[in-house]
């Protein structure tokens, strides 16, 4: 569950997380590292009305922010529109055994995405 008060969510994933750190413009500015899960493994428990959405460029990614504190605990990524990218820093540390970080070259998004297996991250 996230640490926000107005927005709460839960998701199913192993306690050994594999997060992706992207160097695209928005991820670099946010210093975002996230784990991607299928939509079926994500549950918004409270606060849908407290979220605001931002899109840019291709408008495929749905960046969701808390209207009160501005934190982006999760979003729908361009790479996995059938899943959620969850900001690892917003996950209860007690639920995490370990975190491994994979880098993604978001500055060369199309080439990097084609060469990766990232599309599989949101599949059951």
C-alpha positions in Angstrom: 0.0 0.0 0.0 1.2 3.5 -0.7 2.1 6.1 1.9 -0.3 8.7 0.7 -3.3 9.6 2.9 -5.8 10.6 0.2 -5.0 7.9 -2.3 -4.5 4.3 -1.4 -3.8 1.3 -3.5 -2.6 -2.3 -3.3 -0.9 -4.6 -5.8 0.3 -8.1 -6.1 4.0 -8.6 -6.8 6.8 -10.6 -5.4 8.6 -9.0 -2.4 11.8 -9.1 -4.5 11.0 -6.2 -6.8 12.6 -5.5 -10.2 12.3 -1.8 -10.8 12.9 0.1 -14.0 14.8 3.4 -13.9 14.3 5.4 -17.1 16.3 8.4 -18.4 13.5 10.0 -20.5 12.8 13.7 -19.7 9.9 13.2 -17.3 11.4 10.2 -15.4 14.7 12.0 -15.0 13.0 15.1 -13.6 10.8 13.0 -11.3 13.7 10.6 -10.4 11.1 7.9 -10.9 11.9 4.2 -10.5 9.0 1.9 -10.9 7.8 -1.7 -11.1 5.2 -2.6 -13.7 2.3 -4.9 -12.9 -0.7 -6.1 -15.0 -4.0 -4.1 -14.4 -5.5 -7.2 -12.9 -2.9 -7.1 -10.1 -3.5 -3.5 -9.2 -6.3 -2.2 -7.0 -7.2 1.4 -6.3 -8.7 1.3 -2.8 -9.4 4.9 -2.2 -9.1 8.3 -3.7 -9.8 8.1 -7.4 -11.4 11.5 -7.2 -8.2 12.8 -5.7 -6.1 12.0 -8.8 -5.3 14.4 -11.6 -3.9 13.3 -15.0 -1.1 14.7 -17.1 -0.2 13.6 -20.6 2.3 14.9 -23.1 3.9 14.2 -26.5 2.2 10.9 -27.7 -0.5 11.2 -24.9 -0.2 7.4 -24.4 1.2 7.5 -20.9 -1.4 8.6 -18.2 0.6 10.3 -15.5 -1.6 10.3 -12.3 -0.8 12.7 -9.4 -2.5 13.2 -6.0 -4.3 16.6 -6.2 -3.3 17.3 -2.6 0.4 16.5 -2.3 1.4 16.1 -6.0 3.0 12.6 -5.5 2.8 10.2 -8.4 2.5 6.8 -6.7 1.5 5.1 -9.9 0.6 5.7 -13.5 -0.3 3.9 -16.8 2.9 3.8 -18.8 3.3 4.2 -22.5 5.2 1.0 -22.6 2.5 -1.0 -20.9 -0.9 0.6 -21.4 -2.4 -2.7 -20.0 -0.7 -2.3 -16.7 0.4 0.1 -14.0 3.8 1.5 -13.2 4.1 1.8 -9.4 6.7 4.1 -7.9 8.8 1.9 -5.6 9.5 4.8 -3.2 5.7 4.8 -2.5 5.6 1.1 -1.5 5.7 0.1 2.2 9.3 -0.8 2.8 8.1 -3.7 5.1 6.6 -5.3 2.0 9.9 -5.4 0.1 12.6 -8.0 0.5 15.0 -6.6 -2.2 15.0 -4.3 -5.2 17.0 -4.9 -8.4 17.2 -2.0 -10.8 17.2 -2.3 -14.6 18.0 0.8 -16.7 15.9 1.8 -19.7 17.2 4.3 -22.3 14.1 6.4 -22.5 16.0 9.1 -24.4 15.9 6.6 -27.3 12.5 5.2 -26.4 11.4 3.4 -29.6 14.7 1.6 -30.2 15.1 0.7 -26.5 11.5 -0.5 -26.3 11.9 -2.8 -29.3 15.1 -4.3 -28.0 13.6 -4.9 -24.5 11.1 -7.3 -23.1 9.3 -4.5 -21.3 5.9 -5.2 -23.0 5.8 -8.6 -21.2 5.9 -6.9 -17.7 2.2 -6.2 -17.8 1.2 -9.7 -18.9 -0.1 -12.4 -16.6 
